[in-house]
């Protein structure tokens, strides 16, 4: 990711981290809860896999903008940047969509799922995603605020 792209996304991440009404109890995003992970696996298949891949692999060339200026869907496995964000940030982006936090004019294909999924569904989906990361990645991510 180049520095210009990183700088353009910085306001998005700051806003996502401070969005009111977010799920802040990160203990609820438990990748070790097998019932939650199973529920999340099913929800991911329905709502996320079409863009982020059935194996969390993301779209090809996900770091390179398309002709329309939008970025392809990133992977949610350990090769992507999902684990670089706190549970709260991931929750907010999933619930409200990237556009809710992006600077004016930023276009994205990532919609908000708040009208489609309950908060509990979003938490389960994130628990599933986290369950697919290696233990060391989960440990690092758990310390991100």
PyMOL commands that set and color helices and strands:
alter all, ss='L'
color gray80, all
select helices_A, chain A and resi 3-18+26-28+34-47+49-52+82-84+87-96+98-100+119-131+135-142
alter helices_A, ss='H'
color red, helices_A
deselect
rebuild
show_as cartoon
